[in-house]
């Protein structure tokens, strides 16, 4: 989880990722930031994020992003 928080802070440092649960709905991450985030996640965690996974539910909080990462790692 710490690696994910570091990635998120590099992209958008002004957000408290430990408590924020509306990253998409609150417009903290825009589409460019999400694409950058996905690229970093794929590199760091050695996974592929399918297009079907790119939904607000999976990206609204660091916890939901991390849960998606763990799930995708287990599927590979």
N, CA, C and O atoms as a Tinker XYZ file with bonds, in Angstrom:
   304  protein
     1  N      0.831000   -1.207000    0.000000    73     2
     2  CA     0.000000    0.000000    0.000000    64     1     3
     3  C      0.866000    1.258000    0.000000    63     2     4     5
     4  O      0.500000    2.259000   -0.616000    81     3
     5  N      2.001000    1.218000    0.678000    73     3     6
     6  CA     2.879000    2.388000    0.734000    64     5     7
     7  C      3.378000    2.783000   -0.647000    63     6     8     9
     8  O      3.488000    3.968000   -0.961000    81     7
     9  N      3.681000    1.775000   -1.479000    73     7    10
    10  CA     4.126000    2.078000   -2.842000    64     9    11
    11  C      3.026000    2.802000   -3.611000    63    10    12    13
    12  O      3.297000    3.750000   -4.348000    81    11
    13  N      1.796000    2.355000   -3.437000    73    11    14
    14  CA     0.664000    2.987000   -4.116000    64    13    15
    15  C      0.498000    4.430000   -3.654000    63    14    16    17
    16  O      0.294000    5.323000   -4.476000    81    15
    17  N      0.582000    4.664000   -2.355000    73    15    18
    18  CA     0.454000    6.025000   -1.818000    64    17    19
    19  C      1.545000    6.924000   -2.403000    63    18    20    21
    20  O      1.278000    8.076000   -2.746000    81    19
    21  N      2.758000    6.413000   -2.519000    73    19    22
    22  CA     3.858000    7.198000   -3.108000    64    21    23
    23  C      3.556000    7.556000   -4.554000    63    22    24    25
    24  O      3.796000    8.688000   -4.974000    81    23
    25  N      3.035000    6.609000   -5.316000    73    23    26
    26  CA     2.672000    6.865000   -6.714000    64    25    27
    27  C      1.604000    7.959000   -6.778000    63    26    28    29
    28  O      1.713000    8.905000   -7.559000    81    27
    29  N      0.573000    7.815000   -5.945000    73    27    30
    30  CA    -0.516000    8.795000   -5.929000    64    29    31
    31  C     -0.004000   10.176000   -5.533000    63    30    32    33
    32  O     -0.405000   11.176000   -6.128000    81    31
    33  N      0.876000   10.244000   -4.538000    73    31    34
    34  CA     1.408000   11.534000   -4.093000    64    33    35
    35  C      2.269000   12.188000   -5.163000    63    34    36    37
    36  O      2.320000   13.415000   -5.248000    81    35
    37  N      2.947000   11.390000   -5.982000    73    35    38
    38  CA     3.720000   11.950000   -7.094000    64    37    39
    39  C      2.794000   12.579000   -8.132000    63    38    40    41
    40  O      3.138000   13.588000   -8.749000    81    39
    41  N      1.637000   11.988000   -8.320000    73    39    42
    42  CA     0.690000   12.474000   -9.320000    64    41    43
    43  C     -0.094000   13.682000   -8.802000    63    42    44    45
    44  O     -0.264000   14.670000   -9.517000    81    43
    45  N     -0.568000   13.598000   -7.557000    73    43    46
    46  CA    -1.388000   14.666000   -6.971000    64    45    47
    47  C     -1.048000   14.781000   -5.481000    63    46    48    49
    48  O     -1.697000   14.148000   -4.648000    81    47
    49  N     -0.039000   15.582000   -5.144000    73    47    50
    50  CA     0.470000   15.609000   -3.754000    64    49    51
    51  C     -0.438000   16.269000   -2.721000    63    50    52    53
    52  O     -0.208000   16.090000   -1.525000    81    51
    53  N     -1.441000   17.010000   -3.120000    73    51    54
    54  CA    -2.249000   17.768000   -2.165000    64    53    55
    55  C     -3.345000   16.956000   -1.482000    63    54    56    57
    56  O     -4.080000   17.508000   -0.662000    81    55
    57  N     -3.480000   15.681000   -1.785000    73    55    58
    58  CA    -4.597000   14.877000   -1.291000    64    57    59
    59  C     -4.132000   13.962000   -0.151000    63    58    60    61
    60  O     -3.028000   13.420000   -0.193000    81    59
    61  N     -4.987000   13.796000    0.867000    73    59    62
    62  CA    -4.724000   12.827000    1.935000    64    61    63
    63  C     -5.309000   11.483000    1.489000    63    62    64    65
    64  O     -6.500000   11.225000    1.660000    81    63
    65  N     -4.464000   10.647000    0.925000    73    63    66
    66  CA    -4.924000    9.391000    0.331000    64    65    67
    67  C     -5.340000    8.353000    1.367000    63    66    68    69
    68  O     -6.019000    7.383000    1.027000    81    67
    69  N     -4.947000    8.538000    2.613000    73    67    70
    70  CA    -5.351000    7.589000    3.650000    64    69    71
    71  C     -6.809000    7.757000    4.040000    63    70    72    73
    72  O     -7.427000    6.815000    4.535000    81    71
    73  N     -7.365000    8.937000    3.824000    73    71    74
    74  CA    -8.758000    9.151000    4.227000    64    73    75
    75  C     -9.700000    9.514000    3.074000    63    74    76    77
    76  O    -10.916000    9.390000    3.216000    81    75
    77  N     -9.173000    9.948000    1.966000    73    75    78
    78  CA   -10.016000   10.386000    0.848000    64    77    79
    79  C    -10.688000    9.183000    0.173000    63    78    80    81
    80  O    -10.024000    8.212000   -0.190000    81    79
    81  N    -12.000000    9.263000    0.013000    73    79    82
    82  CA   -12.725000    8.176000   -0.640000    64    81    83
    83  C    -13.558000    8.667000   -1.826000    63    82    84    85
    84  O    -14.528000    8.025000   -2.229000    81    83
    85  N    -13.161000    9.816000   -2.373000    73    83    86
    86  CA   -13.856000   10.348000   -3.549000    64    85    87
    87  C    -12.854000   10.953000   -4.546000    63    86    88    89
    88  O    -13.041000   12.067000   -5.035000    81    87
    89  N    -11.803000   10.202000   -4.830000    73    87    90
    90  CA   -10.763000   10.700000   -5.736000    64    89    91
    91  C    -11.311000   11.041000   -7.113000    63    90    92    93
    92  O    -10.906000   12.035000   -7.716000    81    91
    93  N    -12.227000   10.226000   -7.613000    73    91    94
    94  CA   -12.823000   10.479000   -8.924000    64    93    95
    95  C    -14.011000   11.432000   -8.776000    63    94    96    97
    96  O    -14.082000   12.465000   -9.442000    81    95
    97  N    -14.937000   11.066000   -7.892000    73    95    98
    98  CA   -16.148000   11.870000   -7.718000    64    97    99
    99  C    -15.826000   13.285000   -7.243000    63    98   100   101
   100  O    -16.551000   14.223000   -7.573000    81    99
   101  N    -14.754000   13.453000   -6.476000    73    99   102
   102  CA   -14.353000   14.773000   -5.984000    64   101   103
   103  C    -13.422000   15.507000   -6.920000    63   102   104   105
   104  O    -12.948000   16.595000   -6.596000    81   103
   105  N    -13.152000   14.927000   -8.080000    73   103   106
   106  CA   -12.319000   15.527000   -9.125000    64   105   107
   107  C    -10.875000   15.772000   -8.674000    63   106   108   109
   108  O    -10.228000   16.711000   -9.135000    81   107
   109  N    -10.375000   14.922000   -7.769000    73   107   110
   110  CA    -8.964000   15.009000   -7.372000    64   109   111
   111  C     -8.065000   14.399000   -8.445000    63   110   112   113
   112  O     -6.931000   14.837000   -8.639000    81   111
   113  N     -8.577000   13.391000   -9.136000    73   111   114
   114  CA    -7.841000   12.766000  -10.236000    64   113   115
   115  C     -8.631000   12.945000  -11.520000    63   114   116   117
   116  O     -9.802000   12.574000  -11.599000    81   115
   117  N     -7.977000   13.520000  -12.531000    73   115   118
   118  CA    -8.634000   13.658000  -13.830000    64   117   119
   119  C     -8.212000   12.501000  -14.733000    63   118   120   121
   120  O     -7.462000   11.622000  -14.308000    81   119
   121  N     -8.680000   12.500000  -15.950000    73   119   122
   122  CA    -8.413000   11.375000  -16.850000    64   121   123
   123  C     -6.923000   11.209000  -17.145000    63   122   124   125
   124  O     -6.440000   10.082000  -17.259000    81   123
   125  N     -6.205000   12.296000  -17.268000    73   123   126
   126  CA    -4.760000   12.215000  -17.518000    64   125   127
   127  C     -4.051000   11.615000  -16.306000    63   126   128   129
   128  O     -3.158000   10.781000  -16.455000    81   127
   129  N     -4.447000   12.034000  -15.117000    73   127   130
   130  CA    -3.856000   11.494000  -13.892000    64   129   131
   131  C     -4.145000    9.999000  -13.769000    63   130   132   133
   132  O     -3.281000    9.234000  -13.340000    81   131
   133  N     -5.334000    9.586000  -14.136000    73   131   134
   134  CA    -5.697000    8.168000  -14.051000    64   133   135
   135  C     -4.864000    7.348000  -15.027000    63   134   136   137
   136  O     -4.393000    6.263000  -14.685000    81   135
   137  N     -4.682000    7.857000  -16.228000    73   135   138
   138  CA    -3.840000    7.136000  -17.200000    64   137   139
   139  C     -2.406000    7.013000  -16.696000    63   138   140   141
   140  O     -1.783000    5.961000  -16.840000    81   139
   141  N     -1.893000    8.062000  -16.116000    73   139   142
   142  CA    -0.553000    8.032000  -15.536000    64   141   143
   143  C     -0.495000    7.037000  -14.378000    63   142   144   145
   144  O      0.458000    6.267000  -14.256000    81   143
   145  N     -1.520000    7.062000  -13.535000    73   143   146
   146  CA    -1.599000    6.153000  -12.397000    64   145   147
   147  C     -1.620000    4.702000  -12.863000    63   146   148   149
   148  O     -0.907000    3.863000  -12.313000    81   147
   149  N     -2.423000    4.405000  -13.860000    73   147   150
   150  CA    -2.515000    3.035000  -14.378000    64   149   151
   151  C     -1.168000    2.580000  -14.909000    63   150   152   153
   152  O     -0.747000    1.453000  -14.648000    81   151
   153  N     -0.490000    3.440000  -15.649000    73   151   154
   154  CA     0.828000    3.107000  -16.176000    64   153   155
   155  C      1.804000    2.774000  -15.050000    63   154   156   157
   156  O      2.529000    1.783000  -15.128000    81   155
   157  N      1.823000    3.596000  -14.011000    73   155   158
   158  CA     2.716000    3.365000  -12.865000    64   157   159
   159  C      2.346000    2.083000  -12.123000    63   158   160   161
   160  O      3.223000    1.310000  -11.737000    81   159
   161  N      1.061000    1.862000  -11.927000    73   159   162
   162  CA     0.599000    0.645000  -11.240000    64   161   163
   163  C      1.052000   -0.589000  -12.015000    63   162   164   165
   164  O      1.555000   -1.549000  -11.430000    81   163
   165  N      0.874000   -0.559000  -13.322000    73   163   166
   166  CA     1.262000   -1.710000  -14.134000    64   165   167
   167  C      2.759000   -1.983000  -14.029000    63   166   168   169
   168  O      3.179000   -3.138000  -13.959000    81   167
   169  N      3.560000   -0.926000  -14.017000    73   167   170
   170  CA     5.014000   -1.097000  -13.917000    64   169   171
   171  C      5.443000   -1.574000  -12.538000    63   170   172   173
   172  O      6.199000   -2.539000  -12.425000    81   171
   173  N      4.976000   -0.920000  -11.504000    73   171   174
   174  CA     5.426000   -1.199000  -10.138000    64   173   175
   175  C      4.910000   -2.545000   -9.630000    63   174   176   177
   176  O      5.644000   -3.294000   -8.984000    81   175
   177  N      3.652000   -2.846000   -9.922000    73   175   178
   178  CA     3.043000   -4.058000   -9.374000    64   177   179
   179  C      3.042000   -5.226000  -10.369000    63   178   180   181
   180  O      2.548000   -6.309000  -10.055000    81   179
   181  N      3.591000   -5.005000  -11.559000    73   179   182
   182  CA     3.726000   -6.038000  -12.586000    64   181   183
   183  C      2.377000   -6.705000  -12.900000    63   182   184   185
   184  O      2.243000   -7.928000  -12.891000    81   183
   185  N      1.398000   -5.855000  -13.175000    73   183   186
   186  CA     0.075000   -6.332000  -13.563000    64   185   187
   187  C     -0.369000   -5.585000  -14.809000    63   186   188   189
   188  O      0.250000   -4.606000  -15.227000    81   187
   189  N     -1.454000   -6.069000  -15.390000    73   187   190
   190  CA    -2.096000   -5.376000  -16.492000    64   189   191
   191  C     -3.493000   -4.986000  -16.023000    63   190   192   193
   192  O     -4.239000   -5.821000  -15.513000    81   191
   193  N     -3.842000   -3.716000  -16.198000    73   191   194
   194  CA    -5.168000   -3.236000  -15.785000    64   193   195
   195  C     -6.047000   -3.205000  -17.033000    63   194   196   197
   196  O     -5.895000   -2.328000  -17.884000    81   195
   197  N     -6.968000   -4.166000  -17.139000    73   195   198
   198  CA    -7.849000   -4.192000  -18.315000    64   197   199
   199  C     -8.795000   -2.988000  -18.332000    63   198   200   201
   200  O     -9.124000   -2.425000  -17.288000    81   199
   201  N     -9.213000   -2.615000  -19.503000    73   199   202
   202  CA   -10.112000   -1.473000  -19.670000    64   201   203
   203  C    -11.374000   -1.617000  -18.827000    63   202   204   205
   204  O    -11.875000   -0.625000  -18.298000    81   203
   205  N    -11.885000   -2.814000  -18.697000    73   203   206
   206  CA   -13.116000   -3.051000  -17.942000    64   205   207
   207  C    -12.952000   -2.694000  -16.457000    63   206   208   209
   208  O    -13.946000   -2.469000  -15.768000    81   207
   209  N    -11.722000   -2.640000  -15.964000    73   207   210
   210  CA   -11.454000   -2.298000  -14.566000    64   209   211
   211  C    -11.369000   -0.787000  -14.326000    63   210   212   213
   212  O    -11.351000   -0.339000  -13.179000    81   211
   213  N    -11.317000   -0.011000  -15.401000    73   211   214
   214  CA   -11.158000    1.441000  -15.265000    64   213   215
   215  C    -12.532000    2.079000  -15.074000    63   214   216   217
   216  O    -13.112000    2.670000  -15.984000    81   215
   217  N    -13.019000    1.930000  -13.845000    73   215   218
   218  CA   -14.320000    2.473000  -13.457000    64   217   219
   219  C    -14.137000    3.256000  -12.151000    63   218   220   221
   220  O    -13.228000    2.954000  -11.377000    81   219
   221  N    -14.984000    4.248000  -11.900000    73   219   222
   222  CA   -14.824000    5.064000  -10.692000    64   221   223
   223  C    -14.754000    4.251000   -9.394000    63   222   224   225
   224  O    -13.995000    4.600000   -8.489000    81   223
   225  N    -15.523000    3.192000   -9.297000    73   223   226
   226  CA   -15.528000    2.371000   -8.082000    64   225   227
   227  C    -14.129000    1.871000   -7.735000    63   226   228   229
   228  O    -13.772000    1.804000   -6.558000    81   227
   229  N    -13.343000    1.525000   -8.732000    73   227   230
   230  CA   -11.996000    0.996000   -8.495000    64   229   231
   231  C    -10.969000    2.087000   -8.211000    63   230   232   233
   232  O     -9.871000    1.787000   -7.744000    81   231
   233  N    -11.305000    3.347000   -8.485000    73   231   234
   234  CA   -10.320000    4.423000   -8.373000    64   233   235
   235  C    -10.740000    5.564000   -7.445000    63   234   236   237
   236  O    -10.101000    6.617000   -7.451000    81   235
   237  N    -11.782000    5.386000   -6.659000    73   235   238
   238  CA   -12.261000    6.460000   -5.789000    64   237   239
   239  C    -11.458000    6.607000   -4.503000    63   238   240   241
   240  O    -11.545000    7.641000   -3.841000    81   239
   241  N    -10.679000    5.594000   -4.136000    73   239   242
   242  CA    -9.854000    5.691000   -2.929000    64   241   243
   243  C     -8.603000    4.836000   -3.107000    63   242   244   245
   244  O     -8.553000    3.942000   -3.952000    81   243
   245  N     -7.608000    5.131000   -2.302000    73   243   246
   246  CA    -6.380000    4.329000   -2.342000    64   245   247
   247  C     -6.702000    2.887000   -1.966000    63   246   248   249
   248  O     -6.123000    1.954000   -2.523000    81   247
   249  N     -7.621000    2.703000   -1.025000    73   247   250
   250  CA    -7.996000    1.351000   -0.596000    64   249   251
   251  C     -8.633000    0.568000   -1.739000    63   250   252   253
   252  O     -8.333000   -0.611000   -1.927000    81   251
   253  N     -9.506000    1.213000   -2.499000    73   251   254
   254  CA   -10.154000    0.507000   -3.606000    64   253   255
   255  C     -9.156000    0.228000   -4.738000    63   254   256   257
   256  O     -9.231000   -0.813000   -5.391000    81   255
   257  N     -8.236000    1.145000   -4.963000    73   255   258
   258  CA    -7.195000    0.912000   -5.978000    64   257   259
   259  C     -6.334000   -0.271000   -5.557000    63   258   260   261
   260  O     -6.028000   -1.148000   -6.365000    81   259
   261  N     -5.944000   -0.286000   -4.280000    73   259   262
   262  CA    -5.083000   -1.361000   -3.784000    64   261   263
   263  C     -5.813000   -2.705000   -3.830000    63   262   264   265
   264  O     -5.208000   -3.726000   -4.156000    81   263
   265  N     -7.099000   -2.710000   -3.508000    73   263   266
   266  CA    -7.891000   -3.943000   -3.582000    64   265   267
   267  C     -7.923000   -4.461000   -5.016000    63   266   268   269
   268  O     -7.828000   -5.668000   -5.242000    81   267
   269  N     -8.056000   -3.557000   -5.987000    73   267   270
   270  CA    -8.040000   -3.963000   -7.387000    64   269   271
   271  C     -6.677000   -4.548000   -7.755000    63   270   272   273
   272  O     -6.605000   -5.561000   -8.452000    81   271
   273  N     -5.602000   -3.919000   -7.293000    73   271   274
   274  CA    -4.252000   -4.407000   -7.578000    64   273   275
   275  C     -4.080000   -5.826000   -7.051000    63   274   276   277
   276  O     -3.611000   -6.704000   -7.776000    81   275
   277  N     -4.454000   -6.057000   -5.799000    73   275   278
   278  CA    -4.332000   -7.386000   -5.189000    64   277   279
   279  C     -5.143000   -8.405000   -5.968000    63   278   280   281
   280  O     -4.665000   -9.508000   -6.234000    81   279
   281  N     -6.370000   -8.044000   -6.337000    73   279   282
   282  CA    -7.227000   -8.950000   -7.097000    64   281   283
   283  C     -6.605000   -9.294000   -8.443000    63   282   284   285
   284  O     -6.614000  -10.454000   -8.855000    81   283
   285  N     -6.062000   -8.284000   -9.135000    73   283   286
   286  CA    -5.448000   -8.524000  -10.440000    64   285   287
   287  C     -4.167000   -9.356000  -10.315000    63   286   288   289
   288  O     -3.870000  -10.167000  -11.192000    81   287
   289  N     -3.421000   -9.164000   -9.251000    73   287   290
   290  CA    -2.225000   -9.977000   -9.026000    64   289   291
   291  C     -2.600000  -11.433000   -8.817000    63   290   292   293
   292  O     -1.904000  -12.329000   -9.295000    81   291
   293  N     -3.686000  -11.677000   -8.111000    73   291   294
   294  CA    -4.118000  -13.050000   -7.839000    64   293   295
   295  C     -4.658000  -13.715000   -9.090000    63   294   296   297
   296  O     -4.562000  -14.934000   -9.234000    81   295
   297  N     -5.227000  -12.932000   -9.998000    73   295   298
   298  CA    -5.787000  -13.480000  -11.236000    64   297   299
   299  C     -4.707000  -13.852000  -12.238000    63   298   300   301
   300  O     -4.931000  -14.703000  -13.099000    81   299
   301  N     -3.539000  -13.230000  -12.140000    73   299   302
   302  CA    -2.484000  -13.492000  -13.136000    64   301   303
   303  C     -1.696000  -14.721000  -12.801000    63   302   304
   304  O     -0.775000  -15.083000  -13.534000    81   303
